[in-house]
Amino acid sequence: MKTVHKFLSVFTLLALLTMTFATPALAFDGRSGDKVIIKSDEVIEDDLYVTANEFVLDGAVKGDLFVFAQTITINGTVEGDLLAMGQAVIVNGTITDDARIAGAALQVGKDASIGSDLLAGGGSLETKAGSGVEGELVFGAGQALLDGDVSGDVLAGTAALELGGSFGGDVQAYVDATEDTQSAPPMNMFMTDIPITLPSVEPGLTVNDSAQIAGDLKYTSTIDLPVPGGVVGGDVTRTAPQISAEATYVPPTSAEKVGTWALDLLRTVVTMILFGLLLGWLFPVFMKALPEKVKTQPWASLGWGAIAWAAFFFGLLAIMLVMIFGGMVFGFLTLGGVSGSIIWLGLLALFGFTVLFVLVTSYLTKIVVGDMLGKWILNRASPALAEHKTWPMVIGVTVLIVIIGLFRFPLLPLGFFGWLINFSVILCGLGALWIWGRETIQARKAV
């Protein structure tokens, strides 16, 4: 009982510290539904969080806008940052600060204005003529057509880039163009279910006569790409992709595979034994009871282990739902500090729950089943050693890990059986822990 109280006390202290030092969140507005529309006469005074199938902003958001939807259209004004993720993101309005957008199809319309930096990632990016980005443009996409103006630098990573706008800084692009990519089909042939029309961009780098680059143009490509004269104010530099000899993959030989397998096997055995000795020293009664459960109730342990495995993922889902709905409810009530604390505590619980489950399934279950196996072996070879504190665990864990390892021998196609044995051991160990916990709780209730 004292051990349980200690763990609960430590967890409570961590929770209180998290609530104490967490920065109180500002109040925010939250919207959700199939289609969410902020009308032109509507003004959101706080940050706005939206989850929907379709979202349209015709009004104004005084704070930051965070939106996750299949189709996102920004026609109004965002006076803070924009964070938008969806299948299609269309920005036609004004973003006074940074914009971070991600999706299959990204479009910055002709009337769009972004007051600071634009960070984009997705399948296709298009900035139409007339649009403006006052800061820098950084993006990674399958293709990009930049006809709009960018006041700062442009950093691009893409297979197809076309420049037609005005750029106040340097343009640096990794286009990875080769002779083969020049004949690749356009992206709009494959993305046909997008609600906007995708531009057709030639593979590699295309610089139109209408483009104006005030700084340098640097691009990485295996071949020289044509650049019209008078378009670039600075220097034009092509860099060939650097291929390191060390980065070239060389398949390991059979001897190397066997050597790696043997070393991993030895490391696993030593690690398991060390963990087993530590647990046996810290929790002797607990570590003696669990192997006994596996021995006396093997099938029950296997069955309850499957239930425990499913219960873990159900628990993760429950924590996530409580965290999301709790944060939204208190956010609607403008209790931002409480909402932020709930989210932080939820993240802490998810992390702690996951780490505990990984430790139990990776180490504890194998130590428990190995201890039971060691006692079974020694009872037939040397009954006196079967009652020793450590030898059954050491021998049993070694035999168990070697058996699992043999089925994973790199030169034999038996990996599935090794996985099956390993998973069965995990379920038996989890089931023994489940049975022990249930019986312990029942015994305390009876008292």
C-alpha positions as CSV (number, residue, x, y, z in Angstrom):
1,M,0.0,0.0,0.0
2,K,2.9,2.4,0.8
3,T,4.3,1.9,-2.7
4,V,1.0,2.8,-4.3
5,H,0.7,5.9,-2.2
6,K,4.2,6.9,-3.2
7,F,3.4,6.6,-6.9
8,L,0.1,8.5,-6.5
9,S,1.9,11.2,-4.6
10,V,4.5,11.7,-7.3
11,F,1.9,11.7,-10.1
12,T,-0.2,14.3,-8.2
13,L,2.9,16.5,-7.6
14,L,3.7,16.4,-11.3
15,A,0.2,17.3,-12.2
16,L,0.2,20.3,-9.8
17,L,3.5,21.5,-11.1
18,T,2.2,21.2,-14.7
19,M,-0.8,23.3,-13.8
20,T,1.3,25.8,-11.9
21,F,4.0,26.5,-14.5
22,A,1.8,26.1,-17.6
23,T,1.3,29.5,-19.3
24,P,-2.4,30.3,-19.1
25,A,-4.0,30.2,-22.6
26,L,-5.9,33.1,-23.9
27,A,-9.6,32.8,-24.5
28,F,-10.6,31.4,-27.9
29,D,-13.6,30.6,-29.9
30,G,-14.3,27.1,-31.3
31,R,-16.5,26.0,-34.2
32,S,-17.1,22.5,-35.6
33,G,-19.6,20.9,-38.0
34,D,-20.0,19.7,-41.6
35,K,-19.9,23.2,-43.0
36,V,-18.7,26.2,-41.0
37,I,-19.1,29.7,-42.4
38,I,-18.0,33.0,-40.8
39,K,-20.2,35.5,-42.5
40,S,-18.9,38.9,-43.8
41,D,-20.5,40.9,-41.0
42,E,-19.2,38.6,-38.2
43,V,-16.1,39.4,-36.2
44,I,-14.4,36.9,-34.0
45,E,-12.6,38.8,-31.2
46,D,-10.4,35.9,-30.0
47,D,-8.4,33.1,-31.6
48,L,-10.6,30.7,-33.6
49,Y,-10.3,26.9,-33.7
50,V,-12.3,25.1,-36.4
51,T,-12.7,21.5,-37.4
52,A,-15.1,20.9,-40.3
53,N,-15.6,19.2,-43.7
54,E,-15.8,22.7,-45.3
55,F,-14.8,26.0,-43.8
56,V,-15.3,29.5,-45.3
57,L,-14.1,32.7,-43.7
58,D,-15.9,35.8,-45.1
59,G,-15.7,37.8,-41.9
60,A,-12.7,38.7,-39.7
61,V,-10.7,37.0,-37.0
62,K,-9.0,39.4,-34.5
63,G,-6.6,36.7,-33.3
64,D,-5.0,33.6,-34.8
65,L,-7.0,31.1,-36.9
66,F,-6.4,27.4,-36.6
67,V,-8.5,25.3,-39.1
68,F,-8.6,21.6,-40.1
69,A,-11.0,20.8,-42.9
70,Q,-11.3,19.1,-46.2
71,T,-11.8,22.4,-48.1
72,I,-10.7,25.8,-46.6
73,T,-11.4,29.1,-48.1
74,I,-10.2,32.4,-46.6
75,N,-11.9,35.4,-48.1
76,G,-11.9,37.6,-45.1
77,T,-9.3,38.9,-42.7
78,V,-7.1,37.2,-40.1
79,E,-5.3,39.7,-37.9
80,G,-3.0,37.1,-36.5
81,D,-1.4,33.9,-37.8
82,L,-3.1,31.4,-40.0
83,L,-2.6,27.6,-39.6
84,A,-4.7,25.7,-42.1
85,M,-4.5,22.0,-43.1
86,G,-6.9,20.3,-45.5
87,Q,-7.3,18.8,-48.9
88,A,-7.6,22.2,-50.5
89,V,-6.6,25.5,-49.0
90,I,-7.5,28.7,-50.8
91,V,-6.4,32.1,-49.5
92,N,-8.2,35.1,-51.1
93,G,-8.2,37.5,-48.2
94,T,-5.7,39.2,-45.9
95,I,-3.5,37.6,-43.3
96,T,-1.7,40.3,-41.3
97,D,1.0,37.9,-39.9
98,D,2.4,34.5,-40.9
99,A,0.5,31.9,-42.9
100,R,1.2,28.2,-42.5
101,I,-0.8,26.0,-44.9
102,A,-0.6,22.4,-45.9
103,G,-2.7,20.2,-48.2
104,A,-3.0,18.5,-51.5
105,A,-3.9,21.7,-53.4
106,L,-2.8,25.2,-52.1
107,Q,-3.8,28.4,-53.8
108,V,-3.1,32.0,-53.0
109,G,-5.6,34.1,-54.9
110,K,-5.0,37.3,-56.9
111,D,-6.4,39.5,-54.1
112,A,-4.6,37.7,-51.3
113,S,-2.2,39.6,-49.0
114,I,0.1,37.9,-46.4
115,G,1.7,40.4,-44.1
116,S,4.7,38.2,-43.1
117,D,6.0,34.8,-44.1
118,L,4.3,32.0,-45.9
119,L,5.2,28.4,-45.1
120,A,3.5,25.9,-47.3
121,G,3.7,22.1,-47.9
122,G,1.7,19.8,-50.1
123,G,1.0,18.5,-53.5
124,S,0.6,21.7,-55.5
125,L,1.1,25.4,-54.6
126,E,0.0,28.3,-56.8
127,T,0.3,32.0,-56.0
128,K,-1.7,34.0,-58.6
129,A,-0.6,37.3,-60.2
130,G,-1.7,40.2,-58.0
131,S,-1.1,38.3,-54.7
132,G,1.5,39.5,-52.2
133,V,3.7,37.9,-49.6
134,E,5.5,40.6,-47.5
135,G,7.9,38.2,-45.9
136,E,9.7,35.1,-47.1
137,L,8.2,32.1,-48.9
138,V,9.3,28.6,-47.8
139,F,7.7,25.6,-49.3
140,G,8.0,21.9,-50.2
141,A,5.6,20.6,-52.8
142,G,5.2,18.3,-55.7
143,Q,4.9,21.4,-58.0
144,A,4.6,25.2,-57.7
145,L,3.6,28.1,-59.9
146,L,4.6,31.4,-58.4
147,D,3.0,34.3,-60.3
148,G,2.5,36.4,-57.3
149,D,4.9,38.8,-55.6
150,V,7.2,37.9,-52.7
151,S,9.1,40.7,-50.9
152,G,11.7,38.4,-49.2
153,D,13.6,35.3,-50.1
154,V,12.1,32.1,-51.6
155,L,13.3,28.7,-50.5
156,A,11.8,25.9,-52.5
157,G,12.0,22.1,-52.6
158,T,10.0,20.7,-55.5
159,A,10.1,18.6,-58.7
160,A,8.5,21.3,-60.8
161,L,8.8,25.1,-60.3
162,E,7.6,27.9,-62.5
163,L,8.5,31.5,-61.6
164,G,6.5,34.4,-63.1
165,G,6.2,37.0,-60.3
166,S,8.4,39.5,-58.7
167,F,10.8,38.5,-55.9
168,G,12.6,41.0,-53.7
169,G,15.2,38.7,-52.4
170,D,17.1,35.5,-53.4
171,V,15.4,32.5,-54.9
172,Q,16.9,29.1,-53.9
173,A,15.3,26.0,-55.4
174,Y,16.1,22.3,-55.2
175,V,14.3,21.0,-58.3
176,D,16.3,17.8,-58.8
177,A,15.8,18.0,-62.6
178,T,17.3,15.3,-64.8
179,E,16.9,14.3,-68.4
180,D,14.3,11.7,-67.4
181,T,12.1,14.1,-65.3
182,Q,11.7,16.5,-68.2
183,S,9.2,14.1,-69.8
184,A,7.2,13.4,-66.6
185,P,3.4,13.8,-66.8
186,P,1.8,16.9,-65.1
187,M,0.3,16.5,-61.6
188,N,-3.2,17.6,-62.6
189,M,-3.5,14.3,-64.5
190,F,-3.6,12.4,-61.2
191,M,-5.3,14.8,-58.8
192,T,-8.8,15.0,-60.4
193,D,-11.0,15.2,-57.3
194,I,-9.7,18.6,-56.1
195,P,-12.3,21.5,-55.9
196,I,-9.9,23.9,-57.6
197,T,-8.1,23.7,-60.9
198,L,-4.4,22.8,-60.6
199,P,-1.9,24.5,-62.8
200,S,0.2,22.5,-65.2
201,V,3.9,23.0,-64.3
202,E,6.7,21.5,-66.4
203,P,9.2,19.4,-64.4
204,G,12.4,21.1,-63.4
205,L,12.7,24.9,-63.2
206,T,10.9,27.3,-65.6
207,V,11.7,31.1,-65.4
208,N,9.2,33.2,-67.4
209,D,10.1,36.5,-69.1
210,S,7.7,38.2,-66.8
211,A,9.6,37.2,-63.7
212,Q,11.8,39.6,-61.8
213,I,14.3,38.4,-59.2
214,A,16.1,41.2,-57.4
215,G,18.7,38.9,-55.7
216,D,20.5,35.7,-56.8
217,L,18.9,32.6,-58.3
218,K,20.4,29.4,-57.0
219,Y,19.0,26.0,-58.1
220,T,20.1,22.4,-57.6
221,S,19.8,20.2,-60.7
222,T,21.8,17.6,-62.6
223,I,21.3,19.6,-65.9
224,D,21.5,23.3,-66.9
225,L,18.1,24.9,-67.1
226,P,17.3,28.0,-69.4
227,V,17.0,31.3,-67.6
228,P,16.0,34.4,-69.7
229,G,18.4,37.3,-69.7
230,G,17.7,40.4,-67.6
231,V,15.3,38.6,-65.3
232,V,17.8,37.9,-62.5
233,G,19.4,40.9,-60.8
234,G,22.1,38.9,-59.1
235,D,24.0,35.8,-60.1
236,V,22.6,32.5,-61.5
237,T,24.2,29.5,-59.9
238,R,23.5,25.8,-60.6
239,T,24.7,23.2,-58.1
240,A,24.8,19.5,-59.0
241,P,23.3,17.3,-56.3
242,Q,26.0,16.0,-54.0
243,I,25.9,12.2,-53.7
244,S,28.0,10.9,-50.9
245,A,29.7,7.6,-51.3
246,E,28.9,6.8,-47.7
247,A,25.2,7.3,-48.4
248,T,25.1,4.6,-51.0
249,Y,23.3,1.6,-49.6
250,V,25.4,-1.6,-49.7
251,P,23.4,-4.7,-48.8
252,P,24.9,-6.5,-45.8
253,T,26.5,-9.9,-46.4
254,S,25.2,-13.0,-44.9
255,A,28.0,-13.0,-42.3
256,E,27.2,-9.4,-41.4
257,K,23.5,-10.3,-40.9
258,V,24.4,-13.2,-38.7
259,G,26.9,-11.1,-36.7
260,T,24.3,-8.3,-36.1
261,W,21.7,-10.9,-35.2
262,A,24.0,-12.5,-32.6
263,L,25.0,-9.2,-31.1
264,D,21.4,-8.1,-30.8
265,L,20.5,-11.4,-29.2
266,L,23.3,-11.0,-26.6
267,R,22.3,-7.4,-25.8
268,T,18.7,-8.4,-25.4
269,V,19.5,-11.3,-23.0
270,V,21.8,-9.1,-20.8
271,T,19.3,-6.2,-20.7
272,M,16.4,-8.6,-19.7
273,I,18.5,-10.2,-17.0
274,L,19.5,-6.8,-15.6
275,F,15.9,-5.6,-15.6
276,G,14.8,-8.9,-14.0
277,L,17.3,-8.6,-11.2
278,L,16.3,-4.9,-10.5
279,L,12.6,-5.8,-10.4
280,G,13.2,-8.8,-8.2
281,W,15.1,-6.6,-5.8
282,L,12.6,-3.8,-5.7
283,F,9.4,-5.8,-5.8
284,P,10.2,-9.4,-4.6
285,V,6.6,-10.4,-3.7
286,F,5.2,-9.0,-6.9
287,M,7.8,-10.7,-9.1
288,K,7.1,-14.0,-7.4
289,A,3.4,-13.8,-7.8
290,L,3.2,-13.1,-11.5
291,P,5.1,-16.2,-12.7
292,E,2.9,-18.3,-10.5
293,K,-0.2,-16.9,-12.3
294,V,1.2,-17.8,-15.7
295,K,2.0,-21.3,-14.4
296,T,-1.4,-22.0,-12.7
297,Q,-3.6,-20.1,-15.2
298,P,-1.9,-20.2,-18.6
299,W,-5.0,-20.0,-20.8
300,A,-6.7,-17.5,-18.6
301,S,-3.5,-15.4,-18.7
302,L,-3.5,-15.5,-22.5
303,G,-7.1,-14.5,-22.7
304,W,-7.0,-11.7,-20.2
305,G,-3.8,-10.6,-21.9
306,A,-5.7,-10.0,-25.1
307,I,-8.3,-8.0,-23.2
308,A,-5.5,-5.9,-21.5
309,W,-4.0,-5.3,-24.9
310,A,-7.3,-3.9,-26.3
311,A,-7.9,-2.0,-23.0
312,F,-4.7,-0.1,-23.5
313,F,-5.7,1.4,-26.9
314,F,-9.2,2.1,-25.5
315,G,-7.6,3.9,-22.7
316,L,-5.6,6.0,-25.1
317,L,-8.7,6.9,-27.0
318,A,-10.6,7.8,-23.8
319,I,-7.8,10.1,-22.7
320,M,-7.7,11.8,-26.0
321,L,-11.5,12.3,-26.1
322,V,-11.5,13.8,-22.5
323,M,-8.6,16.1,-23.4
324,I,-10.2,17.3,-26.6
325,F,-13.7,17.8,-25.3
326,G,-12.5,19.2,-22.0
327,G,-10.4,21.7,-23.8
328,M,-13.2,22.7,-26.1
329,V,-15.8,23.0,-23.3
330,F,-13.6,25.2,-21.1
331,G,-12.5,27.1,-24.2
332,F,-16.1,27.9,-25.0
333,L,-16.6,29.1,-21.4
334,T,-13.5,31.4,-21.9
335,L,-11.7,29.6,-19.1
336,G,-8.5,29.4,-21.1
337,G,-6.3,28.6,-18.2
338,V,-8.3,25.5,-17.2
339,S,-8.5,24.5,-20.9
340,G,-4.7,24.7,-21.2
341,S,-4.2,22.7,-18.0
342,I,-6.5,19.9,-19.2
343,I,-4.6,19.7,-22.5
344,W,-1.3,19.6,-20.8
345,L,-2.4,17.0,-18.3
346,G,-3.9,14.9,-21.2
347,L,-0.6,15.0,-23.0
348,L,1.2,14.0,-19.9
349,A,-1.2,11.1,-19.3
350,L,-0.8,9.9,-22.9
351,F,2.9,10.0,-22.6
352,G,3.1,8.3,-19.2
353,F,0.5,5.7,-20.2
354,T,2.3,4.8,-23.4
355,V,5.8,4.7,-21.8
356,L,4.5,2.4,-19.0
357,F,2.8,0.1,-21.6
358,V,6.0,-0.1,-23.7
359,L,8.1,-1.0,-20.6
360,V,5.6,-3.6,-19.5
361,T,5.3,-5.3,-22.9
362,S,9.0,-5.1,-23.8
363,Y,10.5,-6.2,-20.5
364,L,8.2,-7.2,-17.7
365,T,6.1,-9.7,-19.6
366,K,9.2,-11.6,-20.9
367,I,10.8,-11.6,-17.5
368,V,7.6,-13.0,-15.9
369,V,7.2,-15.8,-18.5
370,G,10.9,-16.5,-18.5
371,D,10.9,-16.9,-14.7
372,M,8.1,-19.4,-15.0
373,L,10.0,-21.2,-17.8
374,G,13.2,-21.3,-15.7
375,K,11.4,-22.9,-12.8
376,W,9.9,-25.5,-15.1
377,I,13.3,-26.4,-16.5
378,L,15.1,-26.5,-13.2
379,N,12.4,-28.6,-11.5
380,R,13.4,-31.3,-14.0
381,A,17.1,-30.8,-14.0
382,S,17.9,-29.6,-10.4
383,P,14.9,-29.1,-8.2
384,A,17.0,-27.4,-5.5
385,L,17.9,-24.6,-7.8
386,A,14.2,-24.1,-8.9
387,E,13.6,-22.3,-5.6
388,H,16.6,-20.0,-5.9
389,K,15.8,-16.2,-6.0
390,T,17.6,-15.5,-9.3
391,W,18.7,-18.6,-11.2
392,P,15.2,-19.5,-12.5
393,M,14.8,-16.0,-13.9
394,V,18.3,-15.9,-15.5
395,I,18.0,-19.3,-17.1
396,G,14.4,-18.9,-18.2
397,V,14.8,-15.5,-19.7
398,T,18.0,-16.6,-21.6
399,V,16.2,-19.7,-23.0
400,L,13.1,-17.7,-24.0
401,I,15.0,-14.9,-25.7
402,V,17.2,-17.5,-27.6
403,I,14.1,-19.4,-28.8
404,I,12.4,-16.2,-30.1
405,G,15.7,-15.1,-31.6
406,L,16.3,-18.5,-33.4
407,F,13.0,-18.0,-35.2
408,R,14.2,-14.6,-36.3
409,F,17.5,-15.9,-37.7
410,P,18.2,-13.8,-40.7
411,L,19.0,-16.6,-43.1
412,L,15.7,-18.5,-42.4
413,P,12.2,-17.4,-43.4
414,L,10.7,-18.0,-40.0
415,G,10.2,-14.4,-38.8
416,F,6.5,-14.7,-38.5
417,F,6.7,-17.6,-36.0
418,G,9.2,-15.6,-33.9
419,W,6.7,-12.7,-33.9
420,L,3.9,-15.0,-33.0
421,I,5.8,-16.5,-30.0
422,N,6.9,-13.1,-28.9
423,F,3.3,-11.7,-29.0
424,S,2.0,-14.8,-27.1
425,V,4.5,-14.2,-24.4
426,I,3.4,-10.6,-24.2
427,L,-0.2,-11.5,-23.9
428,C,0.5,-14.2,-21.2
429,G,2.5,-11.6,-19.1
430,L,-0.2,-8.9,-19.5
431,G,-2.8,-11.5,-18.5
432,A,-0.9,-12.5,-15.4
433,L,-0.6,-8.8,-14.4
434,W,-4.3,-8.3,-15.1
435,I,-5.3,-11.3,-13.0
436,W,-2.9,-10.3,-10.1
437,G,-4.3,-6.8,-10.1
438,R,-7.9,-7.9,-10.1
439,E,-7.4,-10.4,-7.3
440,T,-5.4,-7.8,-5.3
441,I,-8.3,-5.3,-5.6
442,Q,-10.9,-7.9,-4.6
443,A,-8.9,-9.0,-1.6
444,R,-8.6,-5.4,-0.4
445,K,-12.3,-4.9,-0.9
446,A,-13.1,-8.0,1.1
447,V,-11.0,-6.6,4.1
